[in-house]
Amino acid sequence: MITEDELLKNLKHFTGSDHLARLTRRVLLTEGTRYLAEAAECFWLLDVYASHLAAIDSDKEGFTCLKLSKKSRSASVLIEDGNGRVLAKQNIEYTDFPLSTITLYGCWAGDFWVLMLPSEY
């Protein structure tokens, strides 16, 4: 698996996306989030995000933030509205995710959610 330093260095290079990849029927990934999933072997994190987005009313919440905080080998995931209001949360009992924290954005694009790195917003 990739190291924390190497992953952080590589993620800085993603500032936009020409191609989107499908995660689920209603969730697409930018080039940066796809790279994150492959390099950090964390498709599970994007699946967590997608599963909670399915329950969010996209007409009311067109923008969301996923915030993961890792402590030791467990983590907590919060999905917020971008203004600090928690829409969903989930505890992860075990993870080998290489970063201690990460924030991802989910934007509603009319027919689907697009998951992106903050640098791609």
CNS distance restraints for C-alpha pairs under 8 A (distance, minus, plus):
assign (resid   1 and name CA) (resid  39 and name CA) 7.07 0.50 0.50
assign (resid   1 and name CA) (resid  40 and name CA) 6.29 0.50 0.50
assign (resid   1 and name CA) (resid  41 and name CA) 7.34 0.50 0.50
assign (resid   2 and name CA) (resid   6 and name CA) 6.56 0.50 0.50
assign (resid   2 and name CA) (resid   7 and name CA) 6.32 0.50 0.50
assign (resid   2 and name CA) (resid  39 and name CA) 6.24 0.50 0.50
assign (resid   2 and name CA) (resid  40 and name CA) 6.12 0.50 0.50
assign (resid   2 and name CA) (resid  98 and name CA) 7.33 0.50 0.50
assign (resid   3 and name CA) (resid   7 and name CA) 6.08 0.50 0.50
assign (resid   3 and name CA) (resid  98 and name CA) 6.33 0.50 0.50
assign (resid   4 and name CA) (resid   8 and name CA) 6.13 0.50 0.50
assign (resid   4 and name CA) (resid  98 and name CA) 5.22 0.50 0.50
assign (resid   4 and name CA) (resid  99 and name CA) 5.63 0.50 0.50
assign (resid   5 and name CA) (resid   9 and name CA) 6.13 0.50 0.50
assign (resid   6 and name CA) (resid  10 and name CA) 6.17 0.50 0.50
assign (resid   7 and name CA) (resid  11 and name CA) 6.06 0.50 0.50
assign (resid   7 and name CA) (resid  36 and name CA) 7.86 0.50 0.50
assign (resid   7 and name CA) (resid  39 and name CA) 7.52 0.50 0.50
assign (resid   7 and name CA) (resid  40 and name CA) 7.65 0.50 0.50
assign (resid   8 and name CA) (resid  12 and name CA) 6.55 0.50 0.50
assign (resid   9 and name CA) (resid  13 and name CA) 7.59 0.50 0.50
assign (resid  10 and name CA) (resid  14 and name CA) 7.85 0.50 0.50
assign (resid  11 and name CA) (resid  32 and name CA) 6.78 0.50 0.50
assign (resid  11 and name CA) (resid  36 and name CA) 7.48 0.50 0.50
assign (resid  12 and name CA) (resid 119 and name CA) 7.20 0.50 0.50
assign (resid  14 and name CA) (resid  31 and name CA) 7.40 0.50 0.50
assign (resid  14 and name CA) (resid  32 and name CA) 5.47 0.50 0.50
assign (resid  14 and name CA) (resid 117 and name CA) 7.75 0.50 0.50
assign (resid  14 and name CA) (resid 119 and name CA) 6.42 0.50 0.50
assign (resid  14 and name CA) (resid 120 and name CA) 6.24 0.50 0.50
assign (resid  15 and name CA) (resid 119 and name CA) 5.10 0.50 0.50
assign (resid  15 and name CA) (resid 120 and name CA) 4.39 0.50 0.50
assign (resid  15 and name CA) (resid 121 and name CA) 7.65 0.50 0.50
assign (resid  16 and name CA) (resid  30 and name CA) 7.86 0.50 0.50
assign (resid  16 and name CA) (resid  31 and name CA) 7.85 0.50 0.50
assign (resid  16 and name CA) (resid 119 and name CA) 7.49 0.50 0.50
assign (resid  16 and name CA) (resid 120 and name CA) 4.56 0.50 0.50
assign (resid  16 and name CA) (resid 121 and name CA) 7.31 0.50 0.50
assign (resid  17 and name CA) (resid  30 and name CA) 5.68 0.50 0.50
assign (resid  17 and name CA) (resid  31 and name CA) 5.64 0.50 0.50
assign (resid  17 and name CA) (resid  32 and name CA) 7.55 0.50 0.50
assign (resid  17 and name CA) (resid 120 and name CA) 7.10 0.50 0.50
assign (resid  18 and name CA) (resid  31 and name CA) 7.67 0.50 0.50
assign (resid  19 and name CA) (resid  30 and name CA) 6.63 0.50 0.50
assign (resid  19 and name CA) (resid  31 and name CA) 6.50 0.50 0.50
assign (resid  20 and name CA) (resid  28 and name CA) 6.03 0.50 0.50
assign (resid  20 and name CA) (resid  29 and name CA) 5.40 0.50 0.50
assign (resid  20 and name CA) (resid  30 and name CA) 4.94 0.50 0.50
assign (resid  20 and name CA) (resid  31 and name CA) 6.51 0.50 0.50
assign (resid  21 and name CA) (resid  28 and name CA) 5.44 0.50 0.50
assign (resid  21 and name CA) (resid  29 and name CA) 5.02 0.50 0.50
assign (resid  21 and name CA) (resid  30 and name CA) 6.56 0.50 0.50
assign (resid  21 and name CA) (resid  31 and name CA) 7.57 0.50 0.50
assign (resid  21 and name CA) (resid  34 and name CA) 7.36 0.50 0.50
assign (resid  22 and name CA) (resid  27 and name CA) 6.29 0.50 0.50
assign (resid  22 and name CA) (resid  28 and name CA) 4.46 0.50 0.50
assign (resid  22 and name CA) (resid  29 and name CA) 6.16 0.50 0.50
assign (resid  23 and name CA) (resid  27 and name CA) 5.52 0.50 0.50
assign (resid  23 and name CA) (resid  28 and name CA) 5.40 0.50 0.50
assign (resid  23 and name CA) (resid  29 and name CA) 6.51 0.50 0.50
assign (resid  23 and name CA) (resid  47 and name CA) 7.93 0.50 0.50
assign (resid  24 and name CA) (resid  28 and name CA) 6.92 0.50 0.50
assign (resid  24 and name CA) (resid  50 and name CA) 7.67 0.50 0.50
assign (resid  25 and name CA) (resid 112 and name CA) 7.85 0.50 0.50
assign (resid  26 and name CA) (resid 111 and name CA) 7.05 0.50 0.50
assign (resid  26 and name CA) (resid 112 and name CA) 4.48 0.50 0.50
assign (resid  26 and name CA) (resid 113 and name CA) 6.03 0.50 0.50
assign (resid  27 and name CA) (resid  50 and name CA) 6.49 0.50 0.50
assign (resid  27 and name CA) (resid 112 and name CA) 5.56 0.50 0.50
assign (resid  27 and name CA) (resid 113 and name CA) 4.70 0.50 0.50
assign (resid  27 and name CA) (resid 114 and name CA) 5.88 0.50 0.50
assign (resid  27 and name CA) (resid 115 and name CA) 7.18 0.50 0.50
assign (resid  28 and name CA) (resid 112 and name CA) 7.06 0.50 0.50
assign (resid  28 and name CA) (resid 113 and name CA) 6.11 0.50 0.50
assign (resid  28 and name CA) (resid 114 and name CA) 4.81 0.50 0.50
assign (resid  28 and name CA) (resid 115 and name CA) 6.21 0.50 0.50
assign (resid  29 and name CA) (resid  33 and name CA) 5.70 0.50 0.50
assign (resid  29 and name CA) (resid  34 and name CA) 5.83 0.50 0.50
assign (resid  29 and name CA) (resid 114 and name CA) 5.75 0.50 0.50
assign (resid  29 and name CA) (resid 115 and name CA) 5.08 0.50 0.50
assign (resid  29 and name CA) (resid 116 and name CA) 6.53 0.50 0.50
assign (resid  30 and name CA) (resid  34 and name CA) 6.14 0.50 0.50
assign (resid  30 and name CA) (resid 114 and name CA) 7.01 0.50 0.50
assign (resid  30 and name CA) (resid 115 and name CA) 6.37 0.50 0.50
assign (resid  30 and name CA) (resid 116 and name CA) 5.55 0.50 0.50
assign (resid  30 and name CA) (resid 117 and name CA) 7.98 0.50 0.50
assign (resid  31 and name CA) (resid  35 and name CA) 6.07 0.50 0.50
assign (resid  32 and name CA) (resid  36 and name CA) 6.16 0.50 0.50
assign (resid  32 and name CA) (resid 116 and name CA) 6.59 0.50 0.50
assign (resid  32 and name CA) (resid 117 and name CA) 6.16 0.50 0.50
assign (resid  32 and name CA) (resid 120 and name CA) 7.48 0.50 0.50
assign (resid  33 and name CA) (resid  37 and name CA) 6.14 0.50 0.50
assign (resid  33 and name CA) (resid 115 and name CA) 6.71 0.50 0.50
assign (resid  33 and name CA) (resid 116 and name CA) 5.53 0.50 0.50
assign (resid  33 and name CA) (resid 117 and name CA) 6.13 0.50 0.50
assign (resid  34 and name CA) (resid  38 and name CA) 6.22 0.50 0.50
assign (resid  35 and name CA) (resid  39 and name CA) 5.81 0.50 0.50
assign (resid  36 and name CA) (resid  40 and name CA) 5.66 0.50 0.50
assign (resid  36 and name CA) (resid  41 and name CA) 7.56 0.50 0.50
assign (resid  36 and name CA) (resid  42 and name CA) 7.20 0.50 0.50
assign (resid  37 and name CA) (resid  41 and name CA) 5.28 0.50 0.50
assign (resid  37 and name CA) (resid  42 and name CA) 4.60 0.50 0.50
assign (resid  37 and name CA) (resid  43 and name CA) 4.84 0.50 0.50
assign (resid  37 and name CA) (resid  45 and name CA) 7.89 0.50 0.50
assign (resid  37 and name CA) (resid  46 and name CA) 7.46 0.50 0.50
assign (resid  38 and name CA) (resid  42 and name CA) 6.81 0.50 0.50
assign (resid  38 and name CA) (resid  43 and name CA) 7.20 0.50 0.50
assign (resid  40 and name CA) (resid  97 and name CA) 6.56 0.50 0.50
assign (resid  40 and name CA) (resid  98 and name CA) 6.74 0.50 0.50
assign (resid  41 and name CA) (resid  97 and name CA) 7.82 0.50 0.50
assign (resid  42 and name CA) (resid  46 and name CA) 7.12 0.50 0.50
assign (resid  42 and name CA) (resid  97 and name CA) 6.99 0.50 0.50
assign (resid  43 and name CA) (resid  47 and name CA) 6.17 0.50 0.50
assign (resid  44 and name CA) (resid  48 and name CA) 6.18 0.50 0.50
assign (resid  45 and name CA) (resid  49 and name CA) 6.38 0.50 0.50
assign (resid  46 and name CA) (resid  50 and name CA) 6.06 0.50 0.50
assign (resid  47 and name CA) (resid  51 and name CA) 5.99 0.50 0.50
assign (resid  48 and name CA) (resid  52 and name CA) 6.47 0.50 0.50
assign (resid  49 and name CA) (resid  53 and name CA) 6.16 0.50 0.50
assign (resid  49 and name CA) (resid  66 and name CA) 6.96 0.50 0.50
assign (resid  49 and name CA) (resid  79 and name CA) 7.69 0.50 0.50
assign (resid  50 and name CA) (resid  54 and name CA) 6.34 0.50 0.50
assign (resid  51 and name CA) (resid  55 and name CA) 7.38 0.50 0.50
assign (resid  52 and name CA) (resid  56 and name CA) 6.84 0.50 0.50
assign (resid  52 and name CA) (resid  88 and name CA) 6.77 0.50 0.50
assign (resid  56 and name CA) (resid  61 and name CA) 7.02 0.50 0.50
assign (resid  56 and name CA) (resid  87 and name CA) 7.79 0.50 0.50
assign (resid  57 and name CA) (resid  61 and name CA) 6.04 0.50 0.50
assign (resid  58 and name CA) (resid  62 and name CA) 5.16 0.50 0.50
assign (resid  58 and name CA) (resid 108 and name CA) 6.46 0.50 0.50
assign (resid  61 and name CA) (resid  81 and name CA) 6.74 0.50 0.50
assign (resid  62 and name CA) (resid 107 and name CA) 5.75 0.50 0.50
assign (resid  62 and name CA) (resid 108 and name CA) 4.84 0.50 0.50
assign (resid  62 and name CA) (resid 109 and name CA) 8.00 0.50 0.50
assign (resid  63 and name CA) (resid  81 and name CA) 6.20 0.50 0.50
assign (resid  63 and name CA) (resid  82 and name CA) 6.81 0.50 0.50
assign (resid  63 and name CA) (resid 105 and name CA) 7.27 0.50 0.50
assign (resid  63 and name CA) (resid 106 and name CA) 5.74 0.50 0.50
assign (resid  63 and name CA) (resid 107 and name CA) 4.67 0.50 0.50
assign (resid  63 and name CA) (resid 108 and name CA) 6.36 0.50 0.50
assign (resid  64 and name CA) (resid  79 and name CA) 6.57 0.50 0.50
assign (resid  64 and name CA) (resid  80 and name CA) 5.54 0.50 0.50
assign (resid  64 and name CA) (resid  81 and name CA) 4.61 0.50 0.50
assign (resid  64 and name CA) (resid  82 and name CA) 5.67 0.50 0.50
assign (resid  64 and name CA) (resid 105 and name CA) 5.75 0.50 0.50
assign (resid  64 and name CA) (resid 106 and name CA) 5.00 0.50 0.50
assign (resid  64 and name CA) (resid 107 and name CA) 6.53 0.50 0.50
assign (resid  65 and name CA) (resid  78 and name CA) 7.91 0.50 0.50
assign (resid  65 and name CA) (resid  79 and name CA) 5.44 0.50 0.50
assign (resid  65 and name CA) (resid  80 and name CA) 5.11 0.50 0.50
assign (resid  65 and name CA) (resid  81 and name CA) 6.23 0.50 0.50
assign (resid  65 and name CA) (resid  82 and name CA) 5.73 0.50 0.50
assign (resid  65 and name CA) (resid 103 and name CA) 6.62 0.50 0.50
assign (resid  65 and name CA) (resid 104 and name CA) 5.65 0.50 0.50
assign (resid  65 and name CA) (resid 105 and name CA) 4.57 0.50 0.50
assign (resid  65 and name CA) (resid 106 and name CA) 6.15 0.50 0.50
assign (resid  66 and name CA) (resid  77 and name CA) 6.78 0.50 0.50
assign (resid  66 and name CA) (resid  78 and name CA) 5.68 0.50 0.50
assign (resid  66 and name CA) (resid  79 and name CA) 4.45 0.50 0.50
assign (resid  66 and name CA) (resid  80 and name CA) 6.49 0.50 0.50
assign (resid  66 and name CA) (resid 102 and name CA) 7.97 0.50 0.50
assign (resid  66 and name CA) (resid 103 and name CA) 5.46 0.50 0.50
assign (resid  66 and name CA) (resid 104 and name CA) 5.05 0.50 0.50
assign (resid  66 and name CA) (resid 105 and name CA) 6.24 0.50 0.50
assign (resid  66 and name CA) (resid 106 and name CA) 7.72 0.50 0.50
assign (resid  67 and name CA) (resid  77 and name CA) 5.63 0.50 0.50
assign (resid  67 and name CA) (resid  78 and name CA) 5.17 0.50 0.50
assign (resid  67 and name CA) (resid  79 and name CA) 6.33 0.50 0.50
assign (resid  67 and name CA) (resid  80 and name CA) 7.90 0.50 0.50
assign (resid  67 and name CA) (resid 101 and name CA) 7.21 0.50 0.50
assign (resid  67 and name CA) (resid 102 and name CA) 5.86 0.50 0.50
assign (resid  67 and name CA) (resid 103 and name CA) 4.56 0.50 0.50
assign (resid  67 and name CA) (resid 104 and name CA) 6.69 0.50 0.50
assign (resid  68 and name CA) (resid  75 and name CA) 6.70 0.50 0.50
assign (resid  68 and name CA) (resid  76 and name CA) 5.73 0.50 0.50
assign (resid  68 and name CA) (resid  77 and name CA) 4.51 0.50 0.50
assign (resid  68 and name CA) (resid  78 and name CA) 6.52 0.50 0.50
assign (resid  68 and name CA) (resid 100 and name CA) 7.85 0.50 0.50
assign (resid  68 and name CA) (resid 101 and name CA) 5.33 0.50 0.50
assign (resid  68 and name CA) (resid 102 and name CA) 5.35 0.50 0.50
assign (resid  68 and name CA) (resid 103 and name CA) 6.49 0.50 0.50
assign (resid  69 and name CA) (resid  75 and name CA) 5.46 0.50 0.50
assign (resid  69 and name CA) (resid  76 and name CA) 5.44 0.50 0.50
assign (resid  69 and name CA) (resid  77 and name CA) 6.61 0.50 0.50
assign (resid  69 and name CA) (resid 100 and name CA) 5.87 0.50 0.50
assign (resid  69 and name CA) (resid 101 and name CA) 4.61 0.50 0.50
assign (resid  69 and name CA) (resid 102 and name CA) 7.02 0.50 0.50
assign (resid  70 and name CA) (resid  74 and name CA) 5.83 0.50 0.50
assign (resid  70 and name CA) (resid  75 and name CA) 4.09 0.50 0.50
assign (resid  70 and name CA) (resid  76 and name CA) 6.53 0.50 0.50
assign (resid  70 and name CA) (resid  99 and name CA) 7.47 0.50 0.50
assign (resid  70 and name CA) (resid 100 and name CA) 4.77 0.50 0.50
assign (resid  70 and name CA) (resid 101 and name CA) 6.11 0.50 0.50
assign (resid  71 and name CA) (resid  75 and name CA) 5.83 0.50 0.50
assign (resid  71 and name CA) (resid 100 and name CA) 7.03 0.50 0.50
assign (resid  73 and name CA) (resid  93 and name CA) 7.43 0.50 0.50
assign (resid  73 and name CA) (resid  94 and name CA) 5.26 0.50 0.50
assign (resid  73 and name CA) (resid  95 and name CA) 5.38 0.50 0.50
assign (resid  73 and name CA) (resid  96 and name CA) 6.46 0.50 0.50
assign (resid  74 and name CA) (resid  91 and name CA) 7.69 0.50 0.50
assign (resid  74 and name CA) (resid  92 and name CA) 5.61 0.50 0.50
assign (resid  74 and name CA) (resid  93 and name CA) 4.85 0.50 0.50
assign (resid  74 and name CA) (resid  94 and name CA) 4.62 0.50 0.50
assign (resid  74 and name CA) (resid  95 and name CA) 5.67 0.50 0.50
assign (resid  75 and name CA) (resid  91 and name CA) 6.02 0.50 0.50
assign (resid  75 and name CA) (resid  92 and name CA) 5.01 0.50 0.50
assign (resid  75 and name CA) (resid  93 and name CA) 6.70 0.50 0.50
assign (resid  75 and name CA) (resid  94 and name CA) 7.20 0.50 0.50
assign (resid  75 and name CA) (resid  95 and name CA) 7.01 0.50 0.50
assign (resid  76 and name CA) (resid  89 and name CA) 7.34 0.50 0.50
assign (resid  76 and name CA) (resid  90 and name CA) 5.93 0.50 0.50
assign (resid  76 and name CA) (resid  91 and name CA) 4.50 0.50 0.50
assign (resid  76 and name CA) (resid  92 and name CA) 5.88 0.50 0.50
assign (resid  77 and name CA) (resid  89 and name CA) 5.49 0.50 0.50
assign (resid  77 and name CA) (resid  90 and name CA) 5.17 0.50 0.50
assign (resid  77 and name CA) (resid  91 and name CA) 6.19 0.50 0.50
assign (resid  77 and name CA) (resid  92 and name CA) 7.53 0.50 0.50
assign (resid  78 and name CA) (resid  86 and name CA) 6.63 0.50 0.50
assign (resid  78 and name CA) (resid  87 and name CA) 7.65 0.50 0.50
assign (resid  78 and name CA) (resid  88 and name CA) 5.96 0.50 0.50
assign (resid  78 and name CA) (resid  89 and name CA) 4.45 0.50 0.50
assign (resid  78 and name CA) (resid  90 and name CA) 6.66 0.50 0.50
assign (resid  79 and name CA) (resid  86 and name CA) 5.87 0.50 0.50
assign (resid  79 and name CA) (resid  87 and name CA) 5.53 0.50 0.50
assign (resid  79 and name CA) (resid  88 and name CA) 5.11 0.50 0.50
assign (resid  79 and name CA) (resid  89 and name CA) 6.10 0.50 0.50
assign (resid  80 and name CA) (resid  84 and name CA) 5.78 0.50 0.50
assign (resid  80 and name CA) (resid  85 and name CA) 5.30 0.50 0.50
assign (resid  80 and name CA) (resid  86 and name CA) 4.36 0.50 0.50
assign (resid  80 and name CA) (resid  87 and name CA) 5.21 0.50 0.50
assign (resid  80 and name CA) (resid  88 and name CA) 7.07 0.50 0.50
assign (resid  81 and name CA) (resid  85 and name CA) 5.56 0.50 0.50
assign (resid  81 and name CA) (resid  86 and name CA) 6.66 0.50 0.50
assign (resid  81 and name CA) (resid  87 and name CA) 6.68 0.50 0.50
assign (resid 103 and name CA) (resid 117 and name CA) 7.25 0.50 0.50
assign (resid 103 and name CA) (resid 118 and name CA) 7.07 0.50 0.50
assign (resid 104 and name CA) (resid 115 and name CA) 6.90 0.50 0.50
assign (resid 104 and name CA) (resid 116 and name CA) 5.85 0.50 0.50
assign (resid 104 and name CA) (resid 117 and name CA) 5.08 0.50 0.50
assign (resid 104 and name CA) (resid 118 and name CA) 6.11 0.50 0.50
assign (resid 105 and name CA) (resid 115 and name CA) 5.66 0.50 0.50
assign (resid 105 and name CA) (resid 116 and name CA) 5.24 0.50 0.50
assign (resid 105 and name CA) (resid 117 and name CA) 6.17 0.50 0.50
assign (resid 105 and name CA) (resid 118 and name CA) 6.30 0.50 0.50
assign (resid 105 and name CA) (resid 121 and name CA) 7.66 0.50 0.50
assign (resid 106 and name CA) (resid 113 and name CA) 6.10 0.50 0.50
assign (resid 106 and name CA) (resid 114 and name CA) 5.49 0.50 0.50
assign (resid 106 and name CA) (resid 115 and name CA) 4.50 0.50 0.50
assign (resid 106 and name CA) (resid 116 and name CA) 6.39 0.50 0.50
assign (resid 107 and name CA) (resid 113 and name CA) 5.45 0.50 0.50
assign (resid 107 and name CA) (resid 114 and name CA) 5.27 0.50 0.50
assign (resid 107 and name CA) (resid 115 and name CA) 6.65 0.50 0.50
assign (resid 108 and name CA) (resid 112 and name CA) 5.92 0.50 0.50
assign (resid 108 and name CA) (resid 113 and name CA) 4.50 0.50 0.50
assign (resid 108 and name CA) (resid 114 and name CA) 6.42 0.50 0.50
assign (resid 109 and name CA) (resid 113 and name CA) 5.93 0.50 0.50
assign (resid 109 and name CA) (resid 114 and name CA) 6.91 0.50 0.50
assign (resid 116 and name CA) (resid 120 and name CA) 6.00 0.50 0.50
assign (resid 116 and name CA) (resid 121 and name CA) 6.78 0.50 0.50
assign (resid 117 and name CA) (resid 121 and name CA) 6.83 0.50 0.50
